[in-house]
Amino acid sequence: MRSAPTLIAFDLDGTLIDSGEIILSSFRHATQTVLEREIPDEVLAAAVGGSNIYEQMRAFDEERADELVRVYREHNAPLHDDLVAALVPLGREIARRGAWLQLDEHILSQGMRDYGPALRRLETLASEVPRERAFLHVCGGHARSRALDALLTLEHVGTLSLAFAGRVEAENRSLLDPRPWADHGMGLGAGVIDVQVARPEEVMSPDAVAHLLEDIVRRVGVENVASVTPDCGLRATTPELVPTLLENLRRGFERTFPTVRA
């Protein structure tokens, strides 16, 4: 008999949610409403990503960027709220089956001024399962934003997963302090092997994985580490490299925690 899943991941951005079209339609609405001009979709799409929403809007009008962001969010928020409402019944079914839920979100590292709406949606979904079975993964580096402080206040998320091995994500190590994790009862999911690799020689060795993991444990405290994972983006990794990457992750973990088998 086929066994029930033990972990179900909701990749909200671009997988379960067609965020590209939602973002584009909101950019279109904001620029048409505020600037009263039509900007080609290919120009709007080129502005998306790589910076926060305020910087993106300044590319269209430096002086009216705040107004553009306000109108963008007024259009954008109800679209996301409708999608979250549609996912809630799935969360309830996951809870009924006793599975673990992981939510993946990569926008929060881009420097929002107001995290409230995004955190509220994440809480809505996470609250459908017991807190100890609710994971949240947030991509990117967080040293230039206040995202981590906001994320640690989530009441229905038991484990917050961050990446540490990539070039940008390495900055997250500087943010680790055991006190807020312990104060909020939040476990850390540590991404400790870079998946943005194209050649075998670029795959981190078990020793490199162990060195990074030991540094994270030293900074945040072993009692606050809930899980060890690859960095985010594994689906884009060259398939032939994935077995070696996962094997090196396992071996690096076992060198750090020799009494625990991966």
C-alpha positions in Angstrom: 0.0 0.0 0.0 1.3 3.5 -0.9 2.2 5.4 2.2 0.9 8.9 3.0 3.3 11.9 2.5 5.1 13.1 5.6 6.0 16.5 4.2 4.1 18.7 1.8 5.8 21.9 0.5 3.8 24.9 -0.7 6.1 26.8 -3.1 3.9 29.9 -3.3 5.9 32.1 -5.7 5.6 31.0 -9.3 4.5 27.4 -8.5 1.1 27.3 -6.7 0.6 31.0 -7.3 1.2 32.5 -10.8 2.9 35.4 -9.2 4.5 36.6 -12.4 1.2 37.5 -14.0 -0.1 38.9 -10.7 2.9 41.1 -10.4 2.7 42.2 -14.0 -1.0 43.1 -13.8 -0.4 45.1 -10.7 2.5 47.0 -12.3 0.3 47.7 -15.3 -2.5 48.9 -13.1 -0.2 51.2 -11.0 1.6 52.8 -13.9 -1.7 53.4 -15.8 -3.5 54.8 -12.8 -0.7 57.0 -11.4 1.3 58.0 -14.5 -1.6 57.8 -17.0 0.4 56.2 -19.6 0.8 52.7 -21.2 4.1 51.0 -20.6 4.8 47.9 -22.7 4.6 44.6 -20.7 8.1 43.7 -21.7 9.4 46.9 -20.1 7.3 46.3 -17.0 8.5 42.7 -16.7 12.2 43.8 -17.1 11.8 45.9 -13.9 10.7 43.0 -11.7 13.2 41.3 -9.5 16.7 42.1 -8.2 15.6 45.0 -6.0 12.8 46.0 -3.7 9.5 47.4 -5.0 10.3 51.0 -4.2 13.5 50.8 -6.3 11.6 49.2 -9.1 9.0 52.0 -9.1 11.6 54.7 -9.1 12.7 53.5 -12.5 9.4 54.7 -13.8 9.0 57.9 -11.8 11.4 59.0 -9.1 9.1 61.5 -7.5 5.9 59.4 -7.5 7.5 56.1 -6.4 5.6 56.0 -3.1 2.3 56.6 -4.8 3.0 53.9 -7.4 3.8 51.4 -4.6 0.6 52.3 -2.8 -1.6 51.8 -5.9 0.3 48.6 -6.8 -0.4 47.1 -3.4 -4.0 48.1 -3.4 -4.4 46.1 -6.6 -2.0 43.3 -5.6 -3.2 42.4 -2.1 -6.7 41.1 -2.9 -5.3 38.8 -5.6 -3.0 37.1 -3.1 -5.7 37.0 -0.4 -8.0 35.1 -2.8 -5.3 32.6 -3.6 -4.5 32.0 0.1 -8.1 31.5 0.9 -8.2 28.8 -1.8 -5.2 27.0 -0.2 -6.6 26.9 3.3 -8.7 23.8 2.7 -5.5 22.0 1.5 -3.8 23.0 4.8 -6.6 21.5 6.8 -6.3 18.2 4.8 -2.6 18.2 5.5 -3.3 18.5 9.2 -5.9 15.8 9.1 -3.3 13.4 7.5 -0.6 14.2 10.1 1.8 15.5 7.5 4.4 18.4 7.9 3.8 21.6 6.0 6.6 23.7 4.5 5.8 27.1 3.0 8.4 28.6 0.6 8.5 32.4 0.1 11.3 34.3 -1.6 10.0 37.9 -1.8 10.4 38.8 1.9 14.2 39.3 1.6 13.8 42.2 -0.9 13.4 45.0 1.6 9.7 45.6 2.1 8.7 48.5 4.3 5.6 46.7 5.5 5.8 43.0 6.1 2.3 42.8 7.6 0.3 41.5 4.7 2.8 38.8 3.7 3.2 37.7 7.3 -0.6 37.6 7.8 -1.0 35.3 4.7 1.8 33.0 5.9 0.2 32.8 9.4 -3.2 32.0 7.9 -1.8 28.9 6.1 0.6 27.8 8.8 -2.1 28.0 11.4 -3.9 25.0 9.8 -1.3 22.6 11.2 0.3 22.2 14.6 3.1 24.7 15.1 5.8 22.0 15.4 4.8 20.7 12.0 4.9 24.1 10.2 8.1 25.1 8.4 8.7 28.3 6.5 11.6 28.8 4.1 12.5 32.3 3.0 15.1 32.7 0.3 17.9 35.2 -0.1 20.1 37.3 2.2 18.5 39.3 5.0 21.4 41.5 6.3 20.1 44.6 4.5 16.4 44.2 5.5 14.5 43.7 8.8 12.8 40.6 7.5 14.4 38.2 10.0 13.1 40.2 13.0 9.6 40.1 11.6 9.7 36.4 10.7 10.8 35.4 14.2 7.5 36.8 15.5 5.3 34.3 13.6 3.2 32.5 16.1 2.2 29.5 13.9 5.6 28.6 12.4 7.8 26.2 14.4 10.9 26.2 12.1 12.3 29.0 10.0 14.6 27.8 7.2 17.3 30.1 5.8 20.1 29.5 3.3 23.7 30.1 4.3 26.0 28.6 1.6 25.4 30.8 -1.5 27.3 33.9 -2.2 24.5 36.3 -1.2 23.1 34.0 1.5 26.4 33.8 3.3 25.6 37.1 5.0 22.8 35.4 7.0 25.4 34.0 9.3 26.1 37.4 10.7 22.5 37.7 11.9 22.5 34.6 14.1 22.0 35.1 17.8 20.6 32.4 20.0 18.5 34.7 22.1 15.7 35.7 19.7 15.3 32.1 18.4 15.0 30.8 22.0 12.7 33.7 23.0 10.3 32.9 20.2 10.6 29.2 20.4 11.6 29.1 16.8 13.9 26.4 15.3 16.4 27.1 12.6 16.4 25.1 9.4 20.0 25.6 8.1 20.7 25.4 4.4 24.4 24.5 4.3 25.3 23.4 0.7 25.2 25.6 -2.3 23.0 24.3 -5.1 23.9 27.0 -7.7 26.6 24.8 -9.3 27.2 23.8 -12.9 30.3 21.5 -12.7 31.3 18.7 -10.4 34.3 20.7 -9.0 31.9 23.4 -7.8 30.0 21.1 -5.4 30.9 21.7 -1.8 32.9 18.9 -0.2 31.7 17.2 3.0 34.4 19.1 4.9 33.2 22.4 3.6 29.6 21.5 4.6 30.8 20.5 8.1 32.8 23.7 8.5 29.8 25.9 7.6 27.4 23.9 9.8 29.8 24.1 12.7 30.0 27.8 12.3 26.2 28.1 12.3 25.9 25.9 15.4 28.5 28.0 17.2 26.6 31.2 16.4 23.0 30.1 17.1 23.4 27.2 19.5 22.9 23.6 18.7 19.6 23.5 20.7 18.1 26.0 18.2 19.0 24.0 15.0 15.9 22.0 14.0 17.0 20.7 10.5 19.8 20.7 8.0 19.0 21.1 4.3 20.4 22.2 0.9 20.2 25.9 0.1 17.2 26.9 -1.9 17.0 26.5 -5.7 17.7 22.7 -5.9 15.1 22.3 -8.7 17.4 24.4 -11.0 20.5 22.4 -10.2 22.1 20.3 -13.0 20.4 16.9 -12.4 23.6 14.9 -12.7 25.1 16.8 -9.8 22.2 16.3 -7.4 23.3 12.8 -6.0 26.8 14.0 -5.2 25.4 17.2 -3.7 23.0 15.3 -1.4 25.7 12.7 -0.5 28.1 15.5 0.5 25.4 17.2 2.6 24.8 13.9 4.4 28.4 13.3 5.1 29.0 16.8 6.2 26.1 16.6 8.6 27.4 13.3 10.1 30.9 14.8 10.6 29.3 17.6 12.6 26.9 15.4 14.5 28.7 12.0 14.5 26.1 10.4 16.9 23.1 11.3 14.7 22.5 9.5 11.5 21.1 11.6 8.6 
